[in-house]
Amino acid sequence: MDELEQLRLRRMAQLQQQQNAAINEENMLQQQIEQIESVVKQKMSKEALQRYGNIKSAHPEKALTLLAIIGKGIENGQIKSVEDKLLKLILLKMQDGKKEIKIRKI
């Protein structure tokens, strides 16, 4: 084998290691999310679970943020159970920084 072929093989091995590391990291993150979700879901009422499911399917990023907020609250002992009212309140607080657009007919 010439030097160029050895460099190619080393580079391929390096890229494969990087890809494997990224996959492992993604799997670990997914497991952590699932653990937090299972803890939070145990504390949710039926209505809150339904609303969370709707948010998760429509806005996955927002659902992750919501999980993180509720998970922290449960961990700190601030939240005992999650009712639909509390979920709505948290969602409203998450939207505070967004602009409201009004359309008027002229």
N, C-alpha and C positions, 0 to 999 in steps of 0.2 A: 504494500500500500504506500502510496506517496503521501507527502506531507499535507496536501490539500484535502485528500480523502479523510485523513485523521482529524483535521480541523473540522470538517463537516460532521463527522461522527460525534466529536466532542460537543459541538454546538447543538446537534440534535438531542443528545443526552441531556444537556443543560436545559433546553427548551422543554423537554419531557418532564424534568424535575420541577420546573417552574409551574407547568400546567398541573401536575399532581398536587403540588403545594396549594395552588389556588383552589382546586377541587376540594381538598381536605378542609381548607379554611371555610369554604362555602357550606360544606356539610356540617361543620361544627356550628356555624352561625345558624343554620336552619334548625339544628337540634335545640339550640338555646331558645330560639323563637318559639318552637313547639312546646318547650317546657314552660316558658312564661305564659303562653297561650292557654295551656291546660290549667295552670294555677288560676289565671284570671277568669277563665270560663266557669270554674267551680263556684266563683263568687257572684256570677251574673244571674240576674233574673231571666225568665223566659223571653220577655220583651227585649231586654238588653242584648241577649244572645242573638235574637233575630236581627236587631238593628246592627250589631257588630258584623254579622254574616253579610248583610247588605253592603256595609261599608267596605268590608274585606274584598268582596267581589268587584265593587265599582272603583275603589281607590285603595289599592294594597299598601301604598306608602303611608297614607293617612291612618290605615288600620294598624300599621306597625308603631307609629307614633302614639296612637291611642293606647295600644298594649303597653308600651313603655311607661306612659304616664300612670295608667292604672296599676301596673306591676309595682312601680315605685311607691305608690300610695298604699298598696297592700303590704308591701315590705316594711314600710315605715309605721304601719299600724293606723294610718289616717283613714283608710277605707276598709270597712268591714264587709259590706256587700255592695254590688253594683246594680242599681236599679236603672230603668230606662231614663228617668229624670236626670240622674247623675251623668249618664252617658251623653245626653243631649247638652248638659251644661259644659262638660269637658269639650265636646265638639265645638260649641259656641266660643269657648275661650281659645281654642286652636285657630279659629277664623278671625280673631280680633284684628290682626294686622292687614287683612285683605280689604281692598277697596270695594265699595258697593257701587254698582253701575246702574244708573237709572236712565231709562229711555223715555223721552217725552215726544208726543206728536205735536207738530207745529201746524 
